[in-house]
Amino acid sequence: MASLRRQLPLRSSLLRAKFSTSGLQKGFGGGCYSQNASMSSDQSVGKLLEEEHVPDVGWLDSNDEVAKIREKFDFAKKSFLKIPDTLDRMPKMNPKGIYVNKNLRLDSIQVYGFDYDYTLAHYSSSLQNLIYDMAKQHLVNELKYPDGCLASKYDQSFPIRGLYYDKLKGCLLKLDFFGSIEPDGCYFGRRKLSRKEIEELYGTRHIGRDQARELVGLMDFFCFSEVCLIADIVQYFVDAKLEFDASYVYQDVRRAIQHVHKSGLVHRGILSDPDKYLVKNGQFLSFLKMLRENGKKLFLMTNSPYYFVDGGMRYMLEDSLGGDSWRELFEVVIAKANKPDFYTSEHPFRCYDIEKDNLAFYKVDKFLPDKVYYHGCLKSFLQITKWNGPEVIYFGDHLFSDLRGPSKAGWRTAAIIHELEHEIKIQNEDDYRFEQAKFHIIQELLGKLHSTVSTRDTCDSYKSLLGELNEERQNARCTMRNMFNKSFGATFLTDTGQESAFAYHIHQYADVYTSKPENFMFYQPEAWLHVPYDVKIMPHHLKVGFKIILYVITYKILLYMLSKFCFWHLQVSSSLFGT
């Protein structure tokens, strides 16, 4: 998998590359299909600089090589001024698109399964504050943490999903696709560590196998409050100059977060004020009804208790459901499923009595309509339903708890990632695409400089150019990063353009991913969803820098062909009419 998504190669054919104009598309392009780049970065940069006839100063020695690249850098800086004029012709990615890691034929899917929290249920940002405050109070009141910990507040600008916590060293880490620490993504408490501190602490930025055993992934949407609370507790101990063990901090914060959920505190808090925490969404009801009208079977499987799911579904759908029960939409409703153990255990199903609020004692060997079931396991589920793996798709937001088990069991999987919509909108902004184009052009020139100039032949002009290129690249990198999360950057990418470790797990466990289940409404039930043929990074990422250059080159070729045609037409006219 990793070998398919390396950085684009820097080859010696930089100035001789060919290109293809196939695949040009305009508009959103329906999901991931407009992402297909028609040429690689080395081809595009080479053509850009060739088309402007940059003088060849020769390749006699290292000074000449540096001078040649300096010419191209000076031209590139001038070309930056033309980028905004080209952005209007650039394709954009669809924030509500479905993005494909493994080919999927929707007409082969007969059964749709759904998680509840952050899949069918949409929550406001206020929920993270609620979880944070409840867990913080549990740490102080029950686990006897210092009262000073109560002063901290949830900071929604700090965490992102997909981070790792080092239980040995107490650091929060953002890792890339290959398991290396993001240089600007390592925090001890709320303080960002410098590159030098990272190297002193870990010896190298790459996380080895032994070090990886001490890391825990923070992958679901509820982890936002957990990440922030871990960082704040560590920072409190540091500021108070108190000794602490980083693994105990994680264990206690994790225990507090789990207590908030398992005790029902957060569930009761949400239902007591649904207007504050729940977002009404009748669109997913239309999606579920559309599936049923097309003959699909639906089931709901969640770790939450039934009363919480029932209260939330009735609130969210009360304006569009009428007098019908939401349970009529599903063939099977399973609560307290205990995922991910559900996929590997042999726990029996129990029928839940809604009126008496208890579990029945008889054996469950079939699923009856309008009944609710607790616990259970995948083995019994398949035996009862007779649903074959490839015809089932399951939607969930947690890559490990929701999707890893189904993917290994042969189900198709759809990851629901709410941040995706917001991050694609940022990618579509002209300011971001302008910086992205600059970044990739400078990256190519840096690669050319490193690959053609020997370190033993370096000169003052080389050092000067290297410094300027690095500064230009770093400025573009910081600007793009700050458009996302100022602490950790984008969820799916590192600052260097690599996929993040979170993106790696999406590739592993999600056949497709999107921001909301109801985005499937924009696709025909018999649609075939295909992986883009030229995936260098995730399918929803558009390589803007390359596309801008492609449009420039294509435009020049059309002008050249038009001039040739006019010249030919003039010659023919002269022959025919003697003019």
C-alpha positions as CSV (number, residue, x, y, z in Angstrom):
1,M,0.0,0.0,0.0
2,A,2.7,2.4,1.0
3,S,4.6,1.9,-2.2
4,L,1.7,3.2,-4.2
5,R,1.7,6.5,-2.6
6,R,5.3,7.7,-2.4
7,Q,6.2,11.3,-3.1
8,L,6.3,12.1,-6.8
9,P,9.7,11.1,-8.2
10,L,12.4,13.6,-9.1
11,R,13.9,12.3,-12.3
12,S,16.7,13.6,-14.6
13,S,14.1,13.9,-17.4
14,L,12.7,17.1,-15.7
15,L,13.3,19.2,-18.8
16,R,12.4,16.6,-21.4
17,A,9.1,15.3,-20.1
18,K,6.0,14.7,-22.2
19,F,2.5,15.3,-21.2
20,S,-1.1,14.3,-22.0
21,T,-4.1,16.6,-22.0
22,S,-6.6,13.7,-21.5
23,G,-8.7,13.8,-18.4
24,L,-9.3,17.5,-18.2
25,Q,-12.6,18.2,-16.4
26,K,-14.4,21.2,-15.1
27,G,-16.7,21.6,-12.1
28,F,-16.9,19.2,-9.1
29,G,-16.5,16.1,-11.3
30,G,-18.8,13.9,-9.3
31,G,-16.8,12.7,-6.3
32,C,-13.2,11.6,-6.9
33,Y,-13.1,11.4,-10.7
34,S,-11.9,15.0,-11.3
35,Q,-8.9,14.2,-9.2
36,N,-7.1,12.3,-11.9
37,A,-4.0,14.2,-12.8
38,S,-2.9,14.1,-16.4
39,M,0.8,14.4,-15.7
40,S,3.3,14.2,-12.9
41,S,4.9,17.1,-11.2
42,D,8.3,16.8,-12.9
43,Q,6.7,16.8,-16.3
44,S,4.5,19.8,-15.5
45,V,7.3,22.0,-14.0
46,G,9.6,21.1,-16.8
47,K,7.1,22.0,-19.5
48,L,6.2,25.3,-17.7
49,L,9.8,26.4,-17.7
50,E,10.5,25.1,-21.3
51,E,7.5,26.8,-22.8
52,E,8.8,30.2,-21.7
53,H,12.2,29.5,-23.4
54,V,14.3,30.0,-20.3
55,P,17.9,30.4,-21.6
56,D,20.1,27.4,-21.3
57,V,23.2,28.6,-19.5
58,G,24.9,25.2,-19.9
59,W,25.8,22.3,-17.6
60,L,29.5,22.8,-17.5
61,D,30.0,22.8,-13.7
62,S,28.1,23.2,-10.4
63,N,28.1,27.0,-10.8
64,D,26.4,26.7,-14.2
65,E,23.9,24.2,-12.8
66,V,23.0,26.5,-10.0
67,A,22.7,29.4,-12.4
68,K,20.3,27.3,-14.6
69,I,18.1,26.5,-11.6
70,R,18.3,30.2,-10.5
71,E,16.9,31.2,-13.9
72,K,14.0,28.8,-13.5
73,F,13.4,30.0,-9.9
74,D,13.3,33.6,-11.0
75,F,10.8,32.7,-13.8
76,A,8.8,30.7,-11.3
77,K,8.4,33.7,-9.0
78,K,7.1,35.7,-12.0
79,S,4.7,32.9,-12.9
80,F,3.2,33.0,-9.4
81,L,1.6,36.3,-10.4
82,K,-0.3,34.5,-13.2
83,I,-1.7,31.7,-11.0
84,P,-4.8,33.7,-9.7
85,D,-5.9,34.3,-13.2
86,T,-5.9,30.5,-13.9
87,L,-7.8,29.5,-10.8
88,D,-11.3,30.1,-12.3
89,R,-10.6,27.4,-14.8
90,M,-9.5,24.9,-12.2
91,P,-11.7,21.9,-11.3
92,K,-12.8,21.7,-7.7
93,M,-13.5,18.7,-5.5
94,N,-17.0,18.0,-4.2
95,P,-17.3,18.5,-0.4
96,K,-20.2,16.0,-0.5
97,G,-18.6,13.6,-2.8
98,I,-17.9,9.9,-2.2
99,Y,-14.2,9.1,-2.4
100,V,-13.1,5.6,-3.4
101,N,-10.2,3.4,-2.1
102,K,-11.6,0.1,-3.5
103,N,-13.9,-0.2,-6.4
104,L,-17.6,-0.6,-5.4
105,R,-20.7,-1.5,-7.4
106,L,-23.7,-0.1,-5.5
107,D,-26.0,-2.4,-7.4
108,S,-24.3,-5.4,-5.7
109,I,-25.0,-4.0,-2.3
110,Q,-28.3,-5.3,-0.8
111,V,-27.9,-4.5,2.9
112,Y,-26.9,-1.2,4.4
113,G,-25.8,-1.1,8.1
114,F,-25.3,2.0,10.2
115,D,-23.6,3.1,13.4
116,Y,-25.5,5.8,15.3
117,D,-23.1,8.3,16.9
118,Y,-21.6,10.7,14.4
119,T,-23.0,8.5,11.6
120,L,-26.7,8.9,11.6
121,A,-26.7,11.3,14.5
122,H,-25.2,14.8,13.9
123,Y,-23.9,16.7,17.0
124,S,-23.0,20.3,17.5
125,S,-19.6,21.4,18.7
126,S,-21.0,21.9,22.2
127,L,-20.9,18.2,22.8
128,Q,-17.1,18.1,23.0
129,N,-17.3,20.8,25.8
130,L,-19.8,18.7,27.7
131,I,-17.7,15.5,27.5
132,Y,-14.5,17.4,28.5
133,D,-16.1,19.1,31.5
134,M,-17.7,15.8,32.8
135,A,-14.5,13.8,32.4
136,K,-12.4,16.6,34.1
137,Q,-14.8,16.6,37.0
138,H,-14.5,12.8,37.3
139,L,-10.7,13.1,37.4
140,V,-10.8,15.5,40.3
141,N,-13.8,14.2,42.2
142,E,-13.3,10.5,41.9
143,L,-9.6,10.0,40.9
144,K,-8.4,12.7,43.2
145,Y,-6.5,14.8,40.7
146,P,-5.5,18.3,42.0
147,D,-8.4,20.9,42.1
148,G,-6.3,23.1,39.9
149,C,-7.1,20.8,36.9
150,L,-10.7,22.2,37.0
151,A,-9.5,25.6,35.7
152,S,-8.7,24.2,32.2
153,K,-11.2,24.8,29.4
154,Y,-11.9,22.8,26.2
155,D,-10.1,24.4,23.3
156,Q,-11.7,23.3,20.0
157,S,-8.9,24.9,18.0
158,F,-6.3,22.5,19.4
159,P,-7.1,18.9,18.6
160,I,-7.7,17.0,15.4
161,R,-8.6,13.4,14.8
162,G,-6.0,10.7,14.1
163,L,-3.3,11.7,16.6
164,Y,-1.3,9.3,18.7
165,Y,-0.4,9.6,22.4
166,D,3.0,8.2,23.6
167,K,2.3,6.6,27.0
168,L,6.0,6.5,27.7
169,K,7.1,10.0,26.9
170,G,3.7,11.9,27.3
171,C,3.7,13.4,23.8
172,L,0.8,13.9,21.4
173,L,2.0,13.0,17.9
174,K,0.8,13.5,14.4
175,L,2.4,10.8,12.2
176,D,2.7,10.5,8.5
177,F,1.9,7.5,6.2
178,F,5.2,5.9,7.0
179,G,5.2,6.3,10.7
180,S,7.4,9.4,11.0
181,I,6.6,12.2,13.4
182,E,5.4,15.4,11.7
183,P,8.1,18.0,12.5
184,D,5.5,20.6,13.6
185,G,3.1,18.0,15.1
186,C,4.6,16.9,18.4
187,Y,3.3,18.4,21.6
188,F,4.2,17.8,25.2
189,G,1.2,19.2,27.0
190,R,0.3,22.3,25.1
191,R,3.8,23.1,24.1
192,K,5.0,22.3,20.6
193,L,8.4,20.6,20.6
194,S,11.1,21.8,18.1
195,R,12.7,19.5,15.6
196,K,15.8,19.4,17.8
197,E,13.8,18.4,20.9
198,I,12.0,15.7,18.9
199,E,15.4,14.2,17.8
200,E,16.7,14.4,21.3
201,L,13.6,12.7,22.7
202,Y,13.2,10.0,20.0
203,G,16.6,9.8,18.4
204,T,14.9,10.1,15.0
205,R,11.6,11.3,13.7
206,H,10.7,7.7,12.6
207,I,8.8,5.7,15.1
208,G,10.3,2.2,15.4
209,R,8.4,-1.0,16.2
210,D,9.3,-0.9,19.9
211,Q,8.3,2.7,20.2
212,A,5.0,2.0,18.4
213,R,4.0,-0.4,21.2
214,E,3.7,2.6,23.5
215,L,1.4,4.6,21.1
216,V,-2.4,4.7,21.3
217,G,-4.4,6.0,18.4
218,L,-7.1,8.6,19.0
219,M,-9.3,8.1,16.0
220,D,-13.0,8.6,16.6
221,F,-14.9,11.9,16.8
222,F,-15.2,11.6,20.6
223,C,-11.4,11.7,20.9
224,F,-11.3,15.5,20.4
225,S,-12.2,16.1,24.1
226,E,-9.8,13.3,25.1
227,V,-6.9,14.8,23.2
228,C,-7.4,18.2,24.7
229,L,-7.9,16.8,28.3
230,I,-4.7,14.7,28.0
231,A,-2.7,17.8,26.9
232,D,-4.1,20.0,29.6
233,I,-3.5,17.5,32.4
234,V,0.1,17.0,31.3
235,Q,0.6,20.8,31.0
236,Y,-0.8,21.3,34.5
237,F,1.6,18.8,36.0
238,V,4.5,20.5,34.1
239,D,3.5,24.0,35.3
240,A,3.0,22.8,38.9
241,K,6.3,21.0,38.8
242,L,4.7,17.7,39.9
243,E,6.1,14.3,39.0
244,F,3.8,12.2,37.0
245,D,3.8,9.0,34.8
246,A,2.6,9.7,31.3
247,S,0.9,6.3,31.1
248,Y,-1.1,7.0,34.2
249,V,-2.4,10.2,32.7
250,Y,-3.6,8.4,29.7
251,Q,-5.2,5.6,31.7
252,D,-7.0,8.0,34.0
253,V,-8.2,10.3,31.3
254,R,-9.4,7.3,29.3
255,R,-11.1,5.9,32.3
256,A,-12.8,9.2,32.9
257,I,-14.0,9.5,29.3
258,Q,-15.3,5.9,29.4
259,H,-17.1,6.6,32.7
260,V,-18.9,9.6,31.1
261,H,-20.2,7.4,28.3
262,K,-20.9,4.1,30.2
263,S,-22.5,5.8,33.2
264,G,-25.0,7.5,30.9
265,L,-23.9,11.0,32.0
266,V,-23.3,12.3,28.5
267,H,-26.4,10.5,27.2
268,R,-28.6,12.1,29.7
269,G,-26.9,15.4,29.2
270,I,-27.6,15.4,25.5
271,L,-31.3,14.3,25.9
272,S,-31.9,16.9,28.5
273,D,-31.0,19.7,26.0
274,P,-31.2,18.2,22.5
275,D,-31.5,21.7,20.9
276,K,-28.0,22.4,22.2
277,Y,-26.3,19.2,21.2
278,L,-28.2,17.5,18.4
279,V,-28.6,18.7,14.9
280,K,-31.9,18.0,13.1
281,N,-31.4,16.2,9.8
282,G,-34.4,15.1,7.8
283,Q,-32.1,14.5,4.8
284,F,-30.8,11.1,6.1
285,L,-34.5,10.0,6.5
286,S,-35.0,10.7,2.8
287,F,-31.8,8.6,2.1
288,L,-33.0,5.7,4.2
289,K,-36.5,5.8,2.5
290,M,-34.8,5.9,-0.9
291,L,-32.9,2.7,0.0
292,R,-36.0,0.9,1.1
293,E,-37.8,2.0,-2.1
294,N,-35.0,0.4,-4.1
295,G,-35.4,-2.9,-2.2
296,K,-32.5,-2.6,0.1
297,K,-32.4,-4.0,3.7
298,L,-31.3,-1.7,6.5
299,F,-30.0,-2.4,10.0
300,L,-28.7,-0.2,12.9
301,M,-25.9,-1.4,15.1
302,T,-24.5,0.8,17.9
303,N,-22.8,0.6,21.2
304,S,-25.1,3.2,22.7
305,P,-28.1,2.1,24.8
306,Y,-31.6,2.0,23.2
307,Y,-33.2,4.9,25.2
308,F,-30.5,7.3,24.0
309,V,-30.8,6.2,20.3
310,D,-34.6,6.4,20.5
311,G,-34.6,9.8,22.1
312,G,-32.1,11.2,19.5
313,M,-33.8,9.6,16.5
314,R,-37.2,10.9,17.5
315,Y,-35.8,14.4,18.1
316,M,-33.9,14.6,14.8
317,L,-36.8,13.2,12.7
318,E,-39.8,14.6,14.6
319,D,-40.4,17.2,11.8
320,S,-40.4,14.7,9.0
321,L,-41.3,11.3,10.3
322,G,-44.9,12.0,11.2
323,G,-46.6,9.4,13.4
324,D,-44.4,6.5,12.2
325,S,-41.8,4.9,14.3
326,W,-38.2,5.3,13.1
327,R,-37.7,1.6,13.8
328,E,-39.9,0.7,10.9
329,L,-37.0,1.8,8.6
330,F,-34.7,-1.0,9.8
331,E,-34.9,-4.8,9.5
332,V,-32.8,-5.1,12.7
333,V,-31.9,-2.7,15.5
334,I,-29.0,-3.7,17.8
335,A,-28.0,-1.6,20.8
336,K,-25.1,-2.0,23.2
337,A,-23.3,-4.1,20.5
338,N,-20.0,-3.8,22.3
339,K,-18.0,-3.2,19.1
340,P,-15.2,-4.1,18.3
341,D,-15.7,-7.2,20.4
342,F,-18.9,-7.8,18.5
343,Y,-16.9,-9.0,15.5
344,T,-14.8,-11.6,17.3
345,S,-16.7,-12.7,20.3
346,E,-19.5,-15.3,20.6
347,H,-21.8,-13.4,22.8
348,P,-25.5,-14.3,22.3
349,F,-28.2,-11.8,21.3
350,R,-30.7,-10.8,23.9
351,C,-34.1,-9.3,23.1
352,Y,-34.7,-6.0,24.9
353,D,-38.1,-5.2,26.4
354,I,-38.7,-1.5,25.7
355,E,-41.6,-1.2,28.1
356,K,-40.0,-3.1,31.1
357,D,-36.4,-1.9,30.4
358,N,-35.0,-5.3,30.8
359,L,-33.6,-8.2,28.7
360,A,-35.7,-11.3,27.9
361,F,-34.4,-14.8,28.8
362,Y,-35.4,-16.7,25.7
363,K,-32.9,-17.6,22.9
364,V,-32.7,-15.3,19.9
365,D,-32.7,-17.4,16.7
366,K,-34.4,-14.9,14.4
367,F,-34.9,-11.2,14.3
368,L,-38.5,-10.1,14.6
369,P,-39.8,-6.8,13.2
370,D,-40.3,-3.9,15.7
371,K,-38.0,-5.6,18.2
372,V,-34.7,-4.3,19.7
373,Y,-31.7,-6.5,20.4
374,Y,-28.7,-6.1,22.7
375,H,-25.2,-7.5,22.6
376,G,-24.7,-10.4,20.1
377,C,-21.8,-11.2,17.8
378,L,-21.1,-11.2,14.1
379,K,-21.1,-15.0,13.9
380,S,-24.7,-15.2,15.2
381,F,-25.7,-12.2,13.1
382,L,-24.7,-13.8,9.9
383,Q,-26.3,-17.2,10.8
384,I,-29.6,-15.5,11.6
385,T,-29.8,-13.1,8.6
386,K,-28.1,-15.2,6.0
387,W,-26.6,-12.0,4.6
388,N,-23.4,-12.7,2.7
389,G,-20.4,-10.4,3.4
390,P,-19.9,-8.7,0.0
391,E,-23.5,-7.7,-0.3
392,V,-23.4,-5.8,3.1
393,I,-21.9,-2.3,3.5
394,Y,-21.5,-0.8,7.0
395,F,-21.2,2.9,7.8
396,G,-19.3,4.1,10.8
397,D,-17.0,6.9,12.0
398,H,-14.5,4.9,14.0
399,L,-11.9,3.2,11.8
400,F,-11.0,0.6,14.5
401,S,-14.2,0.0,16.4
402,D,-16.6,0.3,13.5
403,L,-14.8,-0.6,10.3
404,R,-11.8,-2.8,11.0
405,G,-13.9,-5.8,12.0
406,P,-16.4,-5.6,9.1
407,S,-13.6,-5.2,6.6
408,K,-11.9,-8.3,7.8
409,A,-15.2,-10.2,7.8
410,G,-15.8,-9.4,4.1
411,W,-18.3,-6.6,4.4
412,R,-17.9,-3.4,2.4
413,T,-17.2,-0.4,4.5
414,A,-17.9,3.4,4.4
415,A,-16.1,5.8,6.7
416,I,-18.1,8.8,7.8
417,I,-15.6,11.7,8.4
418,H,-17.4,14.9,9.1
419,E,-14.2,17.0,8.9
420,L,-13.8,16.0,5.2
421,E,-16.4,18.4,4.0
422,H,-14.8,21.4,5.8
423,E,-11.3,20.4,4.6
424,I,-12.3,20.0,1.0
425,K,-14.0,23.5,1.1
426,I,-10.6,24.9,2.3
427,Q,-8.8,23.0,-0.5
428,N,-11.2,24.6,-3.0
429,E,-10.4,28.2,-1.9
430,D,-8.3,30.2,-4.2
431,D,-5.9,31.2,-1.4
432,Y,-5.1,27.6,-0.6
433,R,-4.7,26.5,-4.2
434,F,-2.4,29.5,-4.9
435,E,-0.1,28.4,-2.1
436,Q,-0.3,24.8,-3.1
437,A,0.8,25.6,-6.6
438,K,3.7,27.6,-5.3
439,F,4.7,24.8,-2.9
440,H,4.8,22.1,-5.6
441,I,6.8,24.2,-8.0
442,I,9.4,25.1,-5.3
443,Q,9.5,21.5,-4.2
444,E,10.4,20.4,-7.8
445,L,13.2,23.1,-8.0
446,L,14.6,21.9,-4.7
447,G,14.6,18.4,-5.9
448,K,16.4,19.4,-9.1
449,L,19.0,21.4,-7.1
450,H,19.7,18.5,-4.8
451,S,19.9,15.9,-7.6
452,T,22.2,17.8,-9.9
453,V,24.6,19.6,-7.6
454,S,27.2,17.5,-5.7
455,T,27.6,18.5,-2.0
456,R,31.4,18.6,-2.5
457,D,30.9,21.2,-5.2
458,T,28.6,23.5,-3.3
459,C,29.3,27.2,-3.6
460,D,28.0,30.4,-2.2
461,S,25.4,30.7,-5.0
462,Y,24.2,27.2,-4.2
463,K,23.8,28.0,-0.5
464,S,22.0,31.2,-1.3
465,L,19.6,29.6,-3.7
466,L,19.0,26.7,-1.4
467,G,18.1,29.1,1.4
468,E,15.7,31.1,-0.7
469,L,13.9,28.0,-2.0
470,N,13.6,26.5,1.5
471,E,12.2,29.8,2.8
472,E,9.7,30.1,0.0
473,R,8.6,26.5,0.5
474,Q,8.3,26.9,4.3
475,N,6.2,30.0,3.9
476,A,3.8,28.3,1.6
477,R,3.7,25.3,3.9
478,C,2.9,27.4,7.0
479,T,0.2,29.3,5.1
480,M,-1.6,26.2,4.0
481,R,-1.2,24.6,7.5
482,N,-2.8,27.6,9.2
483,M,-5.8,27.4,7.0
484,F,-6.7,24.1,8.7
485,N,-5.7,23.5,12.4
486,K,-3.0,25.8,13.7
487,S,-1.7,23.1,16.1
488,F,-1.6,20.0,13.8
489,G,-2.6,21.2,10.3
490,A,-4.9,19.1,8.1
491,T,-6.4,15.8,9.2
492,F,-5.4,13.8,6.1
493,L,-2.1,15.4,5.1
494,T,1.2,16.3,6.7
495,D,2.9,19.7,6.1
496,T,5.3,18.0,3.7
497,G,2.5,16.7,1.5
498,Q,2.5,13.1,2.7
499,E,-0.6,11.3,3.8
500,S,-1.1,11.2,7.5
501,A,-1.2,8.0,9.5
502,F,-5.0,8.6,9.8
503,A,-5.2,8.6,6.0
504,Y,-3.3,5.3,6.0
505,H,-5.9,3.7,8.2
506,I,-8.7,5.0,6.0
507,H,-7.0,3.2,3.1
508,Q,-6.8,0.1,5.1
509,Y,-10.3,-0.2,6.5
510,A,-12.6,2.0,4.4
511,D,-13.7,1.0,0.9
512,V,-15.2,4.5,0.4
513,Y,-15.3,7.6,2.6
514,T,-17.5,10.6,2.7
515,S,-18.7,13.3,5.1
516,K,-22.3,12.0,5.7
517,P,-24.2,8.9,4.7
518,E,-26.8,10.9,2.9
519,N,-24.2,12.0,0.3
520,F,-25.0,8.6,-1.3
521,M,-28.3,10.2,-2.4
522,F,-26.4,12.1,-5.1
523,Y,-25.4,8.8,-6.8
524,Q,-27.5,6.4,-8.7
525,P,-28.3,3.2,-6.8
526,E,-26.7,1.2,-9.6
527,A,-23.6,3.4,-9.8
528,W,-20.1,1.9,-10.1
529,L,-17.6,3.8,-7.9
530,H,-14.0,3.5,-9.1
531,V,-10.7,4.3,-7.7
532,P,-9.0,7.2,-9.5
533,Y,-6.4,5.8,-11.9
534,D,-3.7,8.2,-10.7
535,V,-3.8,8.2,-6.9
536,K,-0.6,9.7,-5.5
537,I,-2.4,11.0,-2.4
538,M,-5.9,10.5,-1.1
539,P,-8.7,10.6,-3.8
540,H,-10.2,13.8,-2.5
541,H,-6.9,15.8,-2.9
542,L,-6.6,17.8,-6.1
543,K,-3.0,18.4,-7.2
544,V,-3.6,22.1,-8.0
545,G,0.0,23.1,-8.8
546,F,0.2,20.5,-11.6
547,K,-3.2,21.2,-13.0
548,I,-2.6,25.0,-13.2
549,I,0.5,24.3,-15.2
550,L,-1.4,21.8,-17.4
551,Y,-4.0,24.4,-18.3
552,V,-1.2,26.9,-19.2
553,I,0.5,24.4,-21.4
554,T,-2.7,23.3,-23.1
555,Y,-3.7,26.9,-23.8
556,K,-0.3,27.6,-25.4
557,I,-0.6,24.4,-27.6
558,L,-4.0,25.5,-28.8
559,L,-2.6,28.9,-29.7
560,Y,0.3,27.3,-31.5
561,M,-2.0,25.0,-33.5
562,L,-4.3,27.9,-34.4
563,S,-1.3,29.9,-35.7
564,K,-0.2,26.9,-37.8
565,F,-3.7,26.5,-39.2
566,C,-3.9,30.2,-40.1
567,F,-0.5,30.0,-41.8
568,W,-1.6,26.9,-43.8
569,H,-4.9,28.5,-44.7
570,L,-3.1,31.6,-46.0
571,Q,-0.8,29.4,-48.1
572,V,-3.8,27.5,-49.6
573,S,-5.6,30.8,-50.4
574,S,-2.5,32.1,-52.1
575,S,-2.3,29.0,-54.3
576,L,-5.9,29.0,-55.3
577,F,-6.5,32.6,-55.9
578,G,-3.0,33.7,-56.9
579,T,-2.7,36.3,-54.2
